[in-house]
């Protein structure tokens, strides 16, 4: 079987792929590179019809032509409507995973910075407590209520940070499940940063809760070794469970709506340009 024959068969198979299939293919192609910059550097070397974000448009237009092959005005209008609908769906999905990747990149950087600042503040509280703690444990909190207030404020701020982080992480998983058949869509470098941020935050929570329990015991409070029985400890598992079912769903829905809105705004100009490029390609290759 010659390369030409193989390519023709591949073209025939691609004609039946859905916009979601093409979006997953594009995500897989992008994920061969560590980050968006590396991907774009590789793409500038390819001709137009071989670009992973452009090839689906050619195939989807062929799909519409195969489903409405007639030359009557009604057939032509139906073909154009289907082409636009297929292009719009693919374009929306492309914008969606680009938006998710950019949002998560900014979120991971911001949360890691804030987490580092909050942990520095906690270390300061711990150091101050070690230097000023009375010799007798019974006087720990009662003689300096400001320490308790500071800890409570720190816990509130760090809990809000945790909710924000895990809501975004869960929202990515929801987007992947709803729109990409569960396939990953983040660039590998960002995935690694997200995993590292998760490990850092979870280790920080374990350290914080251990200290909170220790401090509560020093004050004479009855606290078990489990974080849930210390009022100042962070209810980590509860936070993850709640954001996964509440804020994460809202985030995932908003990202999808924003992508649809952005796609609609750019459709008319984009589709006309794509049609011109497609006609030029047909004329060049003789596939008209």
N, C-alpha and C positions, 0 to 999 in steps of 0.2 A: 504493500500500500504506500503510495507516494505521500510526500508531505502535503501536496495540494489536496489530495483526497482526504487526508486526515483533518486538514483545516476546514474543508467543506463540511465534514461530519460534525466537527466542533461547532461551526457556525449554526448548523441545523439544530443541535442540542441547545445552544444558547438562545435560540429564537423562542424557546418554550420556558425560559427562566422568568420568574416573577421579579418585580422590583425588590422584594425582600431578599430573594436569592442573590440578586446582583449586589445589594447593599452588604450582605454577609461576605460575599466575595471581595468586595472593596475593602471592608474592614480587615479581612485576613491578609490582603495584599499590603495594606498600610502597616499592619502589625509585624511585617517582615523587617521593619525599620524601627530603631529605638525611639524616635521622636518625630514630630511633624517636620522639623527642619531637614533631617536626613531623608525623609520620604520625598519632600519636595525637590531636594537636590537630585535624587534619582529620577524623578519624573520628568525633569526638564530635558533629559537626554532622549526621551521617547517621542516618536511621531504622534500626531493627534489621535489617529484611529487606534493606537495601542495603549493609550492612557487608561488606567483602570477606572477613572471617573467618567471617561468619555465613551468607552466601548459599550457600556450598557445602553446608552442612548441610541446608538446605531442598531443594536439588537432589538430594543423595544419598539423602535419604529418599524423594523422588519416584521415584528410580531403583529403590530397593528395592521400592516399591509396584508399579511397573510390571512388575517381574520376578516378584513374588508377589502378584498381584491378588486372589486368592481370599479368602473370608470365613470359611473353616473354621479351626478352632484351629491345625491344622498350617500352614496358609498364613500365619496371623497370626504364629505363632512364627518361621517362616522369614523373614518380612518384617522382624521385629524383629531377628533375628540378623544379617541382611545389613546392615540400617541401622547397627547397632552396629559391625559390622566395617568398613564404609566410613567411618563417622565416626572410628573409632579410627585408621585408617590416615591420614586427613587430619589429625587432631589431632596425631598423632605427628610428621608432617612439619612441621607448623606449629611445634611445640615444638623440632624439630631446628634449623630455620634461625634461630629466636630464640636458642637456646642457642649456636649457632656465632657469631652476630653479637656476643653479649655476651662470649663467651670471647675472641674476636679483639680486641674493643675493649680489654679489660683487658690482653691479651697485648702488643698494640702499644704501649700506654702504658708498660707495665713494661719491655719490651725497649728501647724508645727511651731511657728514663731510664738503664738499666744500661749501654747502649752509650755514652751521653754520659759517664758516670762512668769507664768503662774507657778511653775515648779521652783523657780528662783525665789519667788515671794514666799513659798512654803518653806523652803530651806532657811530663809531668814527668820521666819516664825519659830522654826524648830531650834535654831541657834539661840535666839533670844530666850526661848523657854528653858533651854539647857543652862543658860547663864544666870537666869533669874529665879528658877524654880526653888521654892522653899525646901529646907532640909526635911521637913515633915510632910509626907504625901497628903495628909488630910487638908492641907491649906492650898492645894494646887490651883483650883479654879476659883474658889470662894474669895481669895484675896486679890484676884486680878481678873475681873470679868471681861476686860477688854480683849484678853487673849481668846476667850471663848467666842466673842463677837467677831474677831478677826478670822478665826478658823471657820466660823459659820459662813462669813462672806466669801472666803476663799473657796469653800466647798460649793457654794451657789454658783460662783463664776466658772469653776472647773466643770461642774455638772452641765452647765449651759454649753460649754465648749464640746463636751462629750456628745451631747445630744445633736449638735450641729454636725460633728464629724460623722457619727454613725448614721444619721439621716441621709447624708450625701452618699455615703458608701452603699447603703441599702437601696437608695434611689437608682444608682447605676445598675445594680442587679435587677431591679424592676424593669428598667428600660431594656436591658438585654433580654429579659424573659418575654416582655410584651411585644417588642418590635424586631428582635433579631434571633428569635428561636433559641435564646439562651447563649448565643455566641458572644465571646468577649469583644469589646470594642475599644478599649483603652490602649494607647501605645505602651509597649513593654516597659519603657523607662518610668512612665507614670505608674504603672501597676506595681513596680518595685518600690517606688516612693510611697505609694499607698500602703503596701504591706509593711514597710519599715515604720511608717507613722503609726500604724495599728499596733505593732509590737511595742513601740516606745510608749504609747498612751496606756496600753494594758499593763505594762511594767510599772508605769507611774502610778496607776490606780492601785495596784497591789501594794506598792510602797506606802502610798498615802493612807490606805485603809489599815495597814498594819500599825502605822504611827497613831492614827486616830483611836484605835482600840487600846493601844498601849497608854495613851494619854487619859482615856476614859477610865482605865483601871487604876491609874495613878491617883485619879481624883476620887477613887472609892466607888465608882459606878460598877454595876454588875454588867459585864460585857463578855459575851462568848467570843471565841476565836473567829467566828464567822462575821463577815462585814455587815450582814443584815441586822445583827443584834446591837450594833453600836450606832446611836443616833447621828453621829457626825460622819460615819463612813459613807462612801459613795455606793449606792445600789446599782452596781455596774450592769448586771444581767437584766435588771428591770428596765434600765435606760435603753439598752440595745433592743429589747423586745418591743417597747412602746414606740420608739422612733421608726422601727421597721413597718409598723402597721398604720402609723399616722402621718408624720411629716414627710417620710420618704415617699409615700404615695402621692402626696401633694406636689413634691418636687418633680417626680417623674412625669406627672401629668402636665405641669407647667412647662417643662423642657419640651415635651412633645407639641404642646400648643404653640410655643414660641417658634419651633422649627416649622410648623405648618404655616404660621403667619409670615415668617421670613421667606418661605418658599413661594407663597402666593404673591408677595410683593415683587419678586424677581422673575416670576414665570414668563410674562409676555416677552420681555427683552431676551431672556435666556433661550426660550424655545425658538424664537426667530433666528437667533445666531446658530443654534444647534442645527436647525433645518438647513441653513445655508452651508454649514460645514459638512453636513451629511450629503447634500447634493454635490458639493465639490469632491468629496471622497468617492462617490459613485462615479462621477465623470472621470476621475483620475485612474481608478482601478478597473473601470469597465463593468461594474457590478449593477448598473442601472437597469 
